[in-house]
């Protein structure tokens, strides 16, 4: 059976042709384990599961990886507020997530990988980017210079005519203004006890480099399919492409697949908007996770 995929990169439906005959490698942006997921989050994970099942039904061998973001701005802030270690804080929400995907009958990925367990790979990739002069060191961290990246923004169709030579240190930022983004954040008082030694200075990874390092470590330098919500197209997936392809010199992902939002009263379901439902909210109202 021929399988076609709508590729975000080309903006069209394409016949799927695997890198290796009969096999498909898939990487999914997983949860940031700082809070209870809502059903809008789970929509993306159900999409991932359906894609995997379609390929398996058609006799492909699937190699599926998904990350657990257990170190970033949100997880560190949450652990400090809870007066817990980063590990204590994030493992609680990681377990909740894994229990809930099991209740949704979502298959567990072959590689479920924590960011904190791949710091060495992140440091190695950043070192390569520095050696190749795509990255530079500032007083608060290491940044990727996006004006040196060929076709930066191709996934999101960004207009770089108004690009400004600025740096952004936060993981979540203005999604209309491309700027040099942080690969490594030097240790600050806000980080508490969180930090790792690196040749370029003690600190911690930025959010974007985490996925690039984990994905290539698990699945190789070129991956067949990468998925996520449409809100990740820019900046996260755009920056993943930039740093990965600059580091390896190879195509990072061949097919990009993005899922839409779950809306409530014509608005995106989001924790920040307060208009969300957790899986347990449905269960308490006698709605089965399996429908």
ROKOL-313919 format. One line per 4 residues: their letters; for each residue x, y, z of N, C-alpha, C, CB. Coordinates in steps of 0.05 Angstrom, whole numbers. Atoms other than C-alpha are relative to their C-alpha. Last residue first. Glycine has a CB too. Example, Ala and Ser with C-alpha at 12.3 -4.5 7.8 and 13.67 -1.06 7.14 Angstrom:
# ROKOL-313919
sa) -16 -24 -1 273 -21 143 -15 22 14 9 9 -29  18 -24 0 246 -90 156 18 24 0 -20 1 25;
***
This chain:
# ROKOL-313919
xxxx) 25 -7 15 -288 135 480 -23 -19 6 6 1 -29  1 15 26 -221 104 500 -26 5 -15 3 -29 4  -22 -9 17 -207 155 555 0 -13 -28 26 -6 13  -22 19 1 -276 138 583 22 12 -18 -9 -27 -11;
xxxx) -9 3 28 -321 197 600 25 -18 -1 5 28 -13  8 26 12 -355 187 667 5 -2 -30 -30 -5 6  27 -4 11 -349 260 689 -9 -24 -17 0 26 -18  18 -6 -22 -291 243 735 -28 6 -9 11 24 15;
xxxx) 6 25 -14 -258 209 675 -19 5 23 26 -12 11  19 16 16 -264 272 634 -8 -25 15 12 -7 -28  26 -15 0 -232 316 687 -21 -16 -15 4 28 -12  15 8 -25 -178 262 696 -26 15 2 17 5 24;
xxxx) 12 26 4 -157 272 624 -16 -8 24 22 -20 -6  -18 22 -3 -146 346 638 -14 -27 -5 13 0 28  10 23 -15 -190 399 609 22 -21 2 -26 -12 -14  -8 27 7 -166 467 587 -14 -21 17 31 -3 2;
xxxx) 23 12 13 -191 538 583 4 -29 -7 -8 16 -25  18 11 -20 -143 571 632 -25 -14 -10 -8 21 19  27 -12 4 -113 613 577 -20 -10 21 -10 -6 -28  -2 -29 -5 -41 599 599 -27 14 -3 19 12 -20;
xxxx) -2 -5 -29 -57 525 606 0 30 6 25 -13 12  -27 -6 -10 -79 524 534 -1 5 30 12 24 -15  -2 10 -27 -138 501 491 29 4 10 -8 -30 2  -19 21 -5 -136 545 429 -1 -8 29 28 7 -8;
xxxx) -26 -8 -10 -198 588 423 17 -25 5 -2 18 25  -16 -13 21 -260 577 381 26 12 9 -16 22 -12  14 -25 7 -303 562 442 17 16 -19 -6 16 26  23 -4 -18 -252 510 464 -12 27 -6 9 -3 30;
xxxx) 11 -26 -7 -203 488 410 -24 -2 19 -9 14 -26  28 4 -10 -159 427 405 -10 27 9 0 -22 23  7 -4 -28 -99 449 364 -28 -12 6 0 30 7  13 -25 -8 -71 423 299 -7 1 29 -25 5 -17;
xxxx) 28 2 -7 -21 368 286 -11 26 9 -4 -22 21  9 -17 -23 45 376 250 -30 -3 4 8 29 -5  29 3 -3 83 326 205 -9 16 25 -9 -30 2  9 -14 -25 153 340 178 -31 -2 1 9 29 1;
xxxx) 29 -7 0 181 291 127 -7 12 27 -17 -26 -6  10 1 27 255 284 109 -29 7 -3 5 -28 -11  26 14 1 286 307 174 -10 1 -29 -21 12 20  8 10 -26 357 329 189 -24 -17 -1 -5 24 19;
xxxx) 28 -5 -5 386 334 119 -8 -12 27 -18 -11 -23  19 18 13 461 329 126 -28 10 5 4 -29 10  -2 -4 29 519 376 141 -19 -17 -16 28 -5 -9  -6 24 15 522 347 211 5 3 -30 -24 -19 3;
xxxx) -18 18 -14 527 407 257 8 -24 -17 -12 -10 26  -26 -13 -2 497 459 211 20 -18 13 -2 26 17  -12 1 27 441 411 194 27 15 -1 -19 12 -20  -7 27 8 425 398 267 14 -1 -27 -26 -17 -2;
xxxx) -24 10 -15 430 470 290 8 -28 -9 -6 0 30  -24 -16 3 385 498 236 24 -12 14 -5 28 11  -12 3 27 335 442 233 26 15 -2 -20 9 -22  -11 28 2 324 442 308 13 -5 -27 -23 -20 5;
xxxx) -27 -1 -12 317 518 306 13 -28 1 -2 12 27  -18 -17 17 259 515 257 28 0 10 -11 29 -2  -9 17 21 229 459 298 18 14 -20 -24 -12 -14  -14 24 -9 228 501 361 10 -17 -24 -18 -17 17;
xxxx) -28 2 6 215 571 336 13 -28 2 16 19 17  -19 -21 -7 172 563 297 -6 9 29 -2 24 -19  -13 -5 25 140 498 275 21 22 2 -21 8 -22  -29 5 -2 127 482 348 15 5 -26 5 -29 8;
xxxx) -13 -22 -14 58 514 351 30 -4 3 -12 3 28  -6 -22 18 35 467 297 14 23 14 -25 9 -14  22 -18 4 41 409 346 8 23 -18 -11 10 26  4 -18 -23 95 357 337 -25 17 -6 25 19 4;
xxxx) 27 -11 -4 122 306 288 0 19 24 -19 -23 5  -1 -14 -25 189 285 257 -28 13 3 23 22 1  24 -16 -8 190 232 203 5 13 27 -25 -17 0  22 0 20 247 198 164 -22 20 7 -12 -27 -2;
xxxx) 24 14 -10 306 218 206 -22 2 -21 -9 13 27  23 -6 17 376 238 182 -23 -18 8 7 -4 -30  -2 -28 8 434 242 232 -23 9 -19 26 6 -13  -19 -6 21 417 177 267 -3 29 -10 -4 -18 -24;
xxxx) 10 9 26 357 151 306 20 6 -23 -26 14 -6  17 23 0 373 154 380 -4 -12 -28 -27 7 12  -12 21 -15 433 201 381 -16 -26 -2 4 8 29  -21 11 16 405 243 325 14 -22 15 20 22 -8;
xxxx) 10 13 24 340 253 361 22 -13 -16 -15 21 -17  13 25 -7 371 266 429 -10 -15 -25 -23 5 19  -20 19 -10 420 318 405 -12 -27 5 14 11 25  -19 7 21 370 355 362 20 -21 9 15 25 -10;
xxxx) 13 18 19 316 352 415 19 -9 -22 -25 12 -12  6 26 -12 360 381 470 -11 -20 -20 -21 4 23  -22 19 5 389 435 426 -6 -27 11 26 11 12  -1 10 28 321 470 423 22 -20 -4 5 24 -18;
xxxx) 20 19 8 308 475 498 5 -12 -27 -28 13 1  25 -12 9 373 509 517 -19 -22 -10 5 22 -22  8 -4 28 424 467 552 -25 17 -3 -5 -27 -12  20 20 8 452 478 622 -9 5 -29 -25 1 19;
xxxx) 27 -10 6 509 515 655 -19 -23 -7 0 20 -22  21 15 -15 583 511 670 -27 12 -6 6 1 30  9 -12 -25 627 540 615 -22 -16 13 -10 28 -5  5 -28 4 652 529 544 -12 14 24 -19 3 -24;
xxxx) -24 -15 7 686 463 558 -4 30 -3 11 -11 -26  -4 3 28 623 439 595 26 16 -8 -24 10 -17  -25 -11 10 606 427 668 3 -5 -30 24 -13 15  -20 20 9 534 415 684 25 14 -10 -12 -19 -22;
xxxx) -22 -8 17 481 455 721 19 -22 -6 15 23 13  0 13 26 419 453 765 23 11 -17 -27 4 -15  -22 19 1 432 471 838 3 -13 -27 -5 -22 21  -3 16 -25 390 534 837 24 -18 -3 -25 -16 6;
xxxx) -1 28 6 379 555 764 3 -17 25 24 -5 -18  27 11 5 354 624 781 1 -30 -4 -12 14 -24  13 6 -26 423 641 811 -28 -12 -3 -2 26 16  9 -25 -12 454 634 741 -14 -7 27 -20 15 -19;
xxxx) 14 3 -26 494 580 706 -6 27 12 18 -16 20  -19 1 -22 512 595 634 -15 1 26 20 23 -2  4 -22 -18 457 578 585 20 -2 23 -29 1 10  -9 7 -26 475 534 526 -2 24 18 30 -11 0;
xxxx) -7 29 1 446 533 456 7 -10 29 23 -6 -19  -20 12 -18 413 601 461 2 -30 -3 -8 7 29  12 14 -23 378 632 402 21 -15 16 -22 -19 -9  -19 20 -8 400 685 352 -11 -13 26 28 12 5;
xxxx) -24 -11 -12 337 722 333 19 -23 7 -7 16 25  -22 19 -2 275 710 290 25 14 11 7 -12 -27  -25 -13 4 219 760 306 24 -20 4 4 23 20  1 -16 25 147 738 299 28 11 -7 -20 23 3;
xxxx) -1 18 23 146 681 350 -2 15 -27 -22 -20 2  15 -12 22 164 725 409 3 -16 -26 9 29 -4  -3 -28 6 195 678 460 -17 9 -24 29 6 -6  25 -8 14 194 612 496 1 30 -5 -25 -7 17;
xxxx) 8 22 17 262 582 514 -25 7 -16 -5 -25 16  22 16 -10 289 648 541 -8 -22 -20 -25 17 6  -10 20 -19 358 674 524 -22 -18 10 13 15 24  23 7 -18 342 712 461 9 -23 18 -26 -7 -16;
xxxx) -1 26 -12 398 748 423 -24 -4 18 26 -4 16  5 1 -29 392 805 375 2 -28 10 -28 12 6  -22 14 -13 419 819 306 -3 3 30 28 11 -9  -17 -18 -16 352 839 276 21 -17 14 -16 16 20;
xxxx) -15 13 -21 315 803 220 19 19 14 15 -24 -11  0 -18 -23 268 847 181 16 -12 23 -28 6 8  -7 -27 8 281 816 113 2 18 24 -20 10 -19  -23 -8 -16 280 746 144 10 28 -7 23 -19 -4;
xxxx) -11 -22 15 210 730 121 23 12 17 -22 22 -6  -5 -25 -13 198 662 152 10 21 -20 20 -3 23  3 -21 20 167 606 111 5 28 12 -27 -1 -14  21 -18 -8 161 564 175 -5 22 -21 6 13 27;
xxxx) 23 16 -9 201 504 151 -24 18 5 7 -15 25  13 11 23 249 548 110 -25 -16 8 18 -19 -15  28 -7 0 266 591 171 -16 -13 -23 -3 29 -2  13 0 -26 341 590 160 -29 9 -2 16 19 19;
xxxx) 29 5 1 356 575 88 -13 -1 27 -5 -27 -14  12 0 26 432 573 99 -30 -8 2 15 -19 -19  14 25 6 450 588 171 -13 2 -27 -20 -7 22  -20 18 14 503 642 181 -13 -26 -9 23 -6 19;
xxxx) -7 -12 26 451 696 196 21 -16 -15 9 28 4  18 9 21 423 648 249 6 13 -27 -28 6 7  2 -24 16 483 657 295 -17 -7 -25 29 10 -9  -3 6 29 472 601 345 -5 26 -15 -21 -22 -8;
xxxx) 23 -5 18 484 623 417 6 -9 -29 -6 30 -1  -9 5 28 528 602 475 -24 2 -18 14 -28 -2  3 27 12 514 632 543 11 -2 -27 -29 -6 -1  19 16 -14 508 693 588 -5 -28 -12 -27 14 2;
xxxx) -5 -1 -29 569 735 570 -19 -18 16 -2 28 10  6 -27 -11 567 714 497 3 -2 30 -29 9 -8  4 -3 -29 598 654 463 -5 29 7 25 -11 14  -19 -18 -13 589 640 389 -7 2 29 0 29 -14;
xxxx) 7 -9 -27 557 589 344 21 18 11 -5 -25 18  29 -6 1 559 574 270 -10 11 26 -16 -25 -8  5 -29 0 635 580 271 -30 6 -6 17 13 -20  7 -7 27 647 506 252 -8 30 -3 -23 -17 -10;
xxxx) -23 5 17 684 495 317 -5 8 -29 8 -30 1  -20 -20 -5 628 528 356 24 -3 -18 9 -2 30  11 -26 11 575 485 322 20 23 5 -27 6 12  -3 1 29 617 423 336 -9 26 -12 -16 -24 -12;
xxxx) -29 -2 5 623 441 410 5 0 -30 16 -22 14  -7 -29 -3 548 452 413 29 5 -6 -7 10 29  11 -14 24 537 382 385 6 30 2 -30 -5 -1  -15 7 24 585 351 436 -10 15 -24 -1 -30 -4;
xxxx) -26 -14 -2 554 389 495 17 -6 -25 15 -9 25  6 -28 5 485 363 474 26 17 0 -19 12 21  5 -2 29 510 291 469 -6 30 -8 -24 -17 -8  -25 5 14 540 296 539 -3 4 -30 12 -28 6;
xxxx) -15 -25 0 476 326 566 26 -2 -15 5 8 30  -13 -3 26 436 265 544 16 26 -1 -20 -1 -23  -17 23 4 410 237 610 15 2 -27 -16 -25 1  -21 -1 -20 381 304 632 19 -24 -3 -12 -1 28;
xxxx) -20 -20 7 341 308 567 24 -1 19 -12 28 0  0 -24 -17 305 244 582 22 19 -9 2 -8 30  -26 -10 -8 293 192 527 -2 27 15 18 4 -25  12 -21 -16 236 145 513 23 13 15 -23 -10 20;
xxxx) -19 -16 -15 263 102 457 -14 23 14 23 11 -20  -23 18 -4 219 46 431 22 14 16 11 -10 -27  -22 -1 20 159 92 441 23 -19 7 11 28 -3  -24 -13 -10 103 68 488 22 0 -21 10 -14 26;
xxxx) -23 17 -3 41 51 449 24 16 10 7 -13 -27  -22 -9 17 -18 96 462 24 -17 5 6 30 6  -8 22 18 -77 58 492 21 9 -21 -24 -12 -14  10 -7 27 -106 122 522 8 -21 -21 12 28 -8;
xxxx) 29 1 -1 -98 93 592 -13 7 -26 -10 18 22  8 28 -1 -25 79 575 -30 -3 1 13 -14 25  -1 10 27 -16 151 553 -7 -30 -1 28 5 -12  23 -10 16 -44 171 621 2 -9 -29 -2 30 2;
xxxx) 24 14 -8 4 128 662 -23 8 -18 -7 6 30  -1 28 9 63 153 623 -24 -16 7 26 -13 11  3 0 29 43 226 633 0 -29 -10 23 15 -13  28 -7 6 32 217 708 -5 -2 -31 -7 28 10;
xxxx) 16 24 -6 99 182 714 -29 5 -6 3 -7 30  -6 20 20 134 240 679 -17 -25 4 30 -7 0  17 -6 24 97 290 723 6 -19 -23 5 29 -9  29 1 -8 125 259 787 -17 4 -25 -6 21 22;
xxxx) 8 28 1 193 247 754 -29 -4 8 18 -17 18  7 8 27 199 322 740 -9 -29 -1 23 4 -19  22 -15 11 196 347 812 -9 -12 -27 8 29 -4  25 6 -16 239 294 845 -24 13 -14 3 10 29;
xxxx) 8 28 5 291 300 789 -26 -7 15 23 -19 9  11 1 27 294 376 792 -10 -28 -6 21 8 -21  -21 3 20 303 373 867 -13 -2 -27 19 -24 5  -8 28 5 244 397 907 24 1 -19 -24 -16 -13;
xxxx) -22 6 -19 226 464 939 7 -30 -2 -9 6 29  9 23 -16 161 466 899 20 -8 21 -6 -23 -19  24 -8 -14 177 536 874 -10 -22 18 -22 9 -20  -8 -20 -21 248 515 857 -24 8 16 13 25 -13;
xxxx) -14 14 -21 223 453 821 8 18 23 24 -15 -11  19 15 -16 173 493 781 13 -15 23 -14 -20 -18  16 -19 -16 224 545 759 -20 -16 18 -15 19 -18  -17 -11 -22 272 490 738 -16 19 17 24 15 -12;
xxxx) -5 21 -20 218 453 700 17 10 23 13 -25 -14  24 6 -15 193 515 665 5 -21 21 -21 -10 -19  8 -22 -18 261 543 643 -23 -8 18 -8 24 -17  4 -24 15 285 476 617 -9 22 19 -21 -4 -23;
xxxx) -16 -23 -9 306 408 644 -5 22 -20 30 -7 3  -1 -1 -29 261 347 643 20 21 10 6 -27 12  -15 -25 -8 240 350 571 -2 3 30 -13 25 -15  12 -11 -24 221 277 558 16 24 8 -1 -22 24;
xxxx) -15 -11 -23 238 258 488 -18 6 23 15 24 -9  13 -24 -11 204 211 439 16 9 24 -30 -6 8  -12 -13 -23 235 158 394 -16 24 9 29 8 -6  14 -24 -10 203 109 346 13 10 25 -30 -6 6;
xxxx) -18 -7 -22 238 57 303 -9 27 10 31 0 -9  0 -27 -10 184 26 260 20 3 23 -28 9 9  -13 1 -26 193 -37 218 3 29 10 28 -15 -1  -25 -14 -4 143 -29 162 11 -7 28 -4 31 -3;
xxxx) -23 17 -2 91 -83 151 27 15 -1 0 -20 -23  -9 4 28 33 -39 127 28 -13 0 1 26 -14  20 15 14 -1 -46 194 9 -7 -28 -27 16 0  -2 28 -8 64 -24 226 -20 -17 -13 -4 -1 31;
xxxx) -24 12 12 64 39 184 3 -29 9 25 16 8  4 3 29 -8 55 201 24 -13 -13 -6 28 -12  17 24 5 4 40 275 -5 -4 -30 -26 3 15  -15 25 -5 62 89 279 -16 -24 -8 9 -2 29;
xxxx) -20 2 22 22 145 246 16 -26 4 18 24 0  14 8 24 -36 131 294 19 -3 -24 -22 20 -7  6 29 -2 10 134 354 -14 -10 -25 -17 -5 25  -25 15 2 39 201 334 -5 -30 0 19 7 23;
xxxx) -8 -2 28 -31 230 324 26 -17 -5 5 29 -8  18 19 14 -51 204 393 7 0 -30 -30 7 4  -11 26 -5 10 240 421 -17 -22 -12 3 -4 30  -25 4 16 -11 305 387 11 -28 4 20 21 8;
xxxx) 8 3 28 -83 300 414 25 -5 -17 -14 26 -9  3 28 7 -54 287 483 -8 -5 -29 -19 -15 18  -27 12 2 -30 358 490 -2 -28 -11 14 1 27  -11 -12 25 -101 384 475 29 -10 -4 1 30 2;
xxxx) 8 17 23 -127 335 527 10 11 -26 -30 -4 0  29 -2 6 -88 370 582 -6 -15 -26 -9 30 -2  8 -5 27 -19 352 611 -31 2 -3 9 -23 -18  18 21 10 -8 359 686 -8 6 -29 -25 -3 18;
xxxx) 28 -5 -7 52 405 700 -17 -24 -11 -11 27 -11  2 -20 -21 127 409 696 -28 4 11 12 26 -9  13 12 -24 144 349 653 2 20 23 14 -26 7  -16 -13 -20 155 380 585 -12 -5 27 2 32 -6;
xxxx) 9 -20 -20 122 328 543 22 14 14 -18 -14 19  16 10 -22 148 295 479 -7 21 20 14 -22 14  -4 -17 -23 171 322 413 -19 -8 22 -4 30 -8  23 -16 -9 165 261 368 9 18 23 -23 -17 9;
xxxx) -6 -14 -25 218 226 327 -23 19 7 27 16 -3  19 -22 -8 202 173 275 10 12 26 -28 -12 3  -8 -12 -25 248 125 237 -17 24 6 30 8 -1  6 -29 -3 216 83 183 9 8 28 -31 5 -4;
xxxx) -4 -11 -28 238 16 156 -8 29 0 29 -4 9  14 16 -20 218 -27 96 2 10 29 10 -27 -1  24 15 9 270 3 50 -12 -17 23 7 -18 -24  -8 28 2 318 50 86 -25 -16 -7 14 -10 26;
xxxx) -28 -1 4 309 125 77 12 -28 -4 14 14 24  -18 1 -23 236 113 70 29 2 -8 -5 -25 15  -21 18 8 194 137 11 21 -1 22 12 9 -28  -21 6 -20 128 168 31 19 -21 -12 -12 -11 26;
xxxx) -3 29 -4 90 195 -28 22 -5 19 4 -14 -28  -21 14 14 81 270 -17 -2 -30 5 28 10 8  1 29 -6 23 315 2 21 -14 -17 -28 -12 -6  17 16 18 42 388 -2 1 -29 9 10 3 -29;
xxxx) 28 -10 1 69 446 39 -17 -16 -19 -1 29 -8  7 -6 29 141 426 22 -28 11 -3 3 -26 -16  -23 -14 13 168 431 94 -7 7 -29 24 -18 1  0 -28 -7 101 415 127 22 15 -15 3 4 30;
xxxx) -26 -8 -10 99 348 90 -1 31 5 23 -7 -19  -1 -29 5 29 321 81 25 10 14 -26 15 9  -2 -17 -24 43 246 80 0 29 -9 26 -6 16  -6 -28 6 26 193 29 -1 16 26 -19 11 -21;
xxx) 7 -19 -22 28 118 40 9 28 -8 14 -9 27  -15 -25 0 26 69 -18 -10 19 22 -4 14 -28  17 -24 0 0 0 0 17 25 0 -19 0 24;
***
